Amino acid sequence: MEKLASYGEKLIDDSLKNDKNIDKTETLQNSQLFFSNKHGDEKNYSCDFNKINNHQIDMTISGKFLAKRKVNVDFDKNSYLLDTYAYDIEDKVKQKIKSKYGLKGNIVINAGANGVLQNILKMFFLSFGELLTTYYSFEQPQYAALSMKGSVRLIKHREDFSVDFEEMRKAVNENTRAIYLCNPNNPTGICEANEKIIEFCKSVNVPVIVDETTIDFSENKSLLYEKDLPDNLIVVQSFSKSHGFSGLRTGYAYLSDRYIAEYYKNTTIHSNSHLALYIINEHFNDGVEENIEIVKKQRDCLFEALQKLGFEMIKSQSNTLLSRQTYDEMFFNLLDKNGIGVVKVKGGDNKYHFRIAVQTIETNKAFIDKMNNIKNL
């Protein structure tokens, strides 16, 4: 029993030492919910992420803020936050975003990165068409395209789970309305080089939407730091992950002049919370760098501990980790019985990968201890 607890203890001990401040393609047609993959089994879009209820160790929540930060709002002095629209404050937040990246282009803000993505896809799927994306990916853009009677074509990854840009380029045709890439990828955590993405954008004449929601946890810099971006590139980001404001539901995107007028034409007004933008404006940088470093360190500790236990994981540059192997329902039932909540991601042969997100140090430790016990059953 002493040996079983060592990995979890090591996870916390190693983290605390240096952190003194820690408190090929498939097509999904119009509105289909199921489709067969190359293994012949069905992929159910309603079941990719299992519902988590009352797990003692919930490793599903992505966006935990692990640094110190104090947020107070005096509603006696700021009651206007509750009964007025977010005009001036929205402009202030946009200016801070532009200053961060040295941008001169257009920034739009909406209710979460997902809200921005939904609005962007409205522009391109008003008259059917096809969305290209990778097999493993954040799936909300796929739902959006399907809901507008579009279709989705999934491009298989390379064996190392990286994007096969050549296959994606070949798949572009007259029906392609947009291409969606998640970078770092959700759920794999693989991060593609900016140079590859920009080169790819220049090689196609359709909108390329790059979702950088977790880019701050990678070794890459955001595309927004690059100069002379292609005008068909749209970059989406969020305040949910590195900033730890997922409850405020605020995301943003960079669009070139090629798309900005059409974006506003197809979106509703007053979609941003005045209170949310006020808090973001007041605490734009508070604890963010510290949080990023803590999350990255904990992610790497989780990776190392799981590898030592025999769970082969994909090396991630996000705030999540995905198992390289797939498992059957018996494994997930065992996790459930032991009070562990993970995200199930459909692989092949009717099996699933498991995906976890970095949690508090105490939760990460408890998770590793439980996985030690499960592995030795």
N, C-alpha and C positions, 0 to 999 in steps of 0.2 A: 504493500500500500504506500510505503514511503516513496517508491520509485514512480508510482502513478501520479503523485501530486507534483513531481519535480518540474514538469514542463510548464504547468500553470504558474507555479511560484517563480520560475525563471523568467516568464513573460513579464510579470510585474517588476521583479527585481531589476532586470536589465533596463527596463524602461525608466524606472525611477532614478537610476544611478545618475543620469545626465539631465533629467528633467526636474529641477528643483521647484519649478513654478506650477507643477500640475496639480490642481484641485481635481460548283457549277450551278445552274440556276433553277429555281422553282417559281411558279406564279400562283399567287392567291387572287382569285377572281372576285368579281363584284359581290361585296357583302358576305363572302363565305366566312364561316367561323372555323372550318376545318379544311386542311389540305394534307395530302400525302407527301412525305419527304422521300428521299432516295432510298430509305430503308423500308419504305412501304407502310410505315405506321402513321397514324394521324397526329397532327399537331393541333392542340386545342388552345386557342388564344385566350380562353377564359380561365385556363388552368396552369399557365406557365408560372405564375406566382401564386403559391399556395396561401390560403388565408391563415393568418397567425392569430390564435386566440389564447391568451392567458399562459403563454410559455414563461417558465421561470427565467430562461436564458434566451432572449430574443435577439438574434443576430441579423435580423432583416432590415432594421431601420438605418437608412443611409443619410448621413448629414448631422450626426452628433457633433456638438461643439465642445471640445475638450479643454480649451484654454479658459483663463479667468476673464470674466466680463460682467459688468454691472449695467443693466438697462433699467432706467426709471423714466416714467412719463407722468408729469404732474398735470392731471386732467382739470384741476381747478384753474390753472393758468393757460392750459392748452385745450380747452373744450372745443375750439374750432376744428380740431382734428376729427371730431366725430360728426360734425354737421356741415362740412364744406368739402368741395371737390379738390383733388390734388393737382392744382395748376402750377403754381410757382415752385413747389417742392419737387415736382417731377422734373422740371427744368434744371434744378440744382443737382439732383441725382444724375441726370444725363451728363451734366458738365463734369461731375466728378469721375464718371466712367470715361469720358473723353480725355480728361487730364491724365488718368491712370495709364492709358495706352498711347497717348499722343495722337488721338484720332481727330480728324476733321470731318469725317463722314457722318452718316445718319444713325442715330441710336433710337430704338423704340423700346418701351417698357410695357409689360403686361403681367397678368396674374400667373407668375411662375414661368419657368422655361417652357413647360408644357403648353401654357396659354399662348406664349409667343409662337411656338411651333404650330399650334392649331390655326392661328391667324395666318401664318405664312402659307400653310398648305391650302387654305381657302383660295389664295390667289391663283394657284396653279391647277386646282382640280374642280373648277366650276363647270368644265365640259369634259368629264371623264379623264382618261389617261392613266398612265402607269407610274408608280413610284419605285425606284430602284433603291435597295438597301442591302445590308449584309444579313446573313442567316441569324447570327447572334447580334442582337441590337435592342435598344430601347424601343418598345413597340407602339407607343402612343401615336407616332406619325403614321404608322400602318393603319391603325384604327381610323384615323382622320381621313386618309385617302379612301378607305373602303366605305366609310359612311357617306362619302360624296360620290358613290358608285364608280370609284376608280378601282384599280387593281394594284397588287404589290408583287414585285419580282425580287426574290431573295438570291443573293449571290453568295456562293459558298466561300468560306475562308480558305486560306492556305493551311497546310498542316500545322504551322506554328500559330494559327489563329489570327494572323495578320490579314489585312484587306487585300484581296486579289484585284488590284486596280485594273489590270489588263482585261480580266474577264468582265469587270464592271463596264469598262469602256466599250467592249464588244457588244454588251447587252443594250446599249443606248440605241433607241430607234425613234421613228416618227411619233410613237405613242408616249414616249418618256416625257413626263411633265416636270419631274424633279428627282434629285438623288439625295438621299439622307445618309450621313455618316456620323456616328457617335465617336468622339475622340477626346479622351480615352473611351474605348468601347465599354458599353454597359451591356452584358455583364463581364466580359473577359478581362477588362482592365488594360488591354493592349493599346499602346499609343503610337500612332503613325507620325512620321516626321512631317513638319510643315512643308518642306520642299516637295515631298511626294504629293501632298494634297493640292498645293498650288499648281504643280505641273499637271495633275489630273484635271483640275478646274479649267486650265487653259486648253486642254485637249477635247473638251466637250462643250457643246453650245446649249446646255440646259442649266437651270439653277442647281447649285450644289450647296446643300444645307449642312453645315458642320456644327454639331452639338458639343460644346466644350464645357458642359456642366461641371465636370470634375478635373478640368485641366490643371488647376492649381496644385493637385497632388502628384503631378507627373514631373519628369525632368524637362519636358518641353515648355517653351513659352507659348502663350496664346498666339493664334494667328493674327490677332488684333495688333500685335507689336510689329508685324511685318509691314513693309512699305509697298505701295503700288499693288494692292490686292486686286485680283481679277474681278470684273464687275458682275460676274455670275455667282460669286461666292457670298453666302449669307452665314454669319457666325452667331450662334446662340449661346448665351451664358445665363447663370443663375446666381442668386444670393443664398441659395438653399444649402450648399455643401460647405465650401471653405469658410463662408461667412456665418454659417450656422443659423440662418433665418428661414428655414423651410416652412415654419408656421406662418410666416408673413406672405407667402405665395407671391414672390416677385422675381421675374426674370427679365432679360433684355436681349436685344439682337442688334447686330450691325447689318445694315442693308445699303447697297450702293444706290446712286440716283436712278439706276435702271429699274428698281423695284419699289422705291419708297412711296411714290404716289399711289400705286396699286395697293400697297399694304394698307394705307389709311382709307382707301376707298372701300375695302372689304372688312374693316374692323369696326367694332362698336366704340363709342366714347365712354369716358368715365369708368374704365375697367380697373383702375388702380386704386388701392386703398391709401387714403391720406395718412392714416396712422402708420401703416407699414412703411411708406416712403419717408415719413418723418424719422422713424427709428433708424432706418438704413442711412439716411443722411447724417444723423447725429453720431452714428457708430460705424461709419463706413469702413474704417481700418482697425477698429478696436479688437485686439487679440487675434486677428486673422492669421498673421504670419506664425504666431506661436501655435495656433490650432493646427495649421498645415503641418508643421514639423512634428507635433505630437501624433497626429493621425498617421503620417507616413512611417514614423517609428513603430507605432503599434501594428500597422499593417504588415510591416516587415517581420516583426516578432511573431505575429500570427502565422505568417507564411512559413517561417523557419520551424515553429513548433509543430505545425500540421505536417510538414514534410518529414520531420523526424518520427512522427507517429505513423508514417506510411501513407498519408493522404497526399497524393500528388496534386499540387496546385499550379495554376498559371501565374507566372510572375506578373504582378499588377503594378500599374502606374496610376491607379485610381484609389478610392477609399473603400474598395470592395475586393474580394478574392473569389475566384471561381475554380472549382475542382476540375482538373483535366480529365479525370475518370468520370464515368457515369455509373449510377447505382439504381437498383430496383426498388420497388415499393417497400420491401422488407427493411431496407436500410433506413428509409425515411420514417417508417413506423417506429423503428428503434429510437431514432432521434426524438420523435414525438413523445414516446413513452418516458424518455429521460428529460423531458421538459425543455428541449432545444428547438428553437424556431429558426429555420433557414429558408432561403428562397429556392424553389425547384425550377430548374431551367431545362427544357426539353432537349435531349440529345438524340441518339439513334437507338434502334432496337427496343423501343418502349422503355427506355431508361432515362434518368435525369442527372444532370450535374447539380451540385449544390453551390449556392452563392451566399457568402456572408459579407456583412459590412462591419467596419471598425466601430466598436462600442466603447464604453468607459473601460478603464484599465481593469476594474474589478469584474466587470462582465466578461471581458476577454479572458481573464484568468479562469473564471468559473467555467467558461466554454471549453477551454483547453483541458481542464481537469476532467470534465464530463467526457470529452472525446477520448481521453486516455482510458477511461473506464470502459467506454464502448468498444474501443479497439481491442481491449484485452478480454472481452467476454468470450 
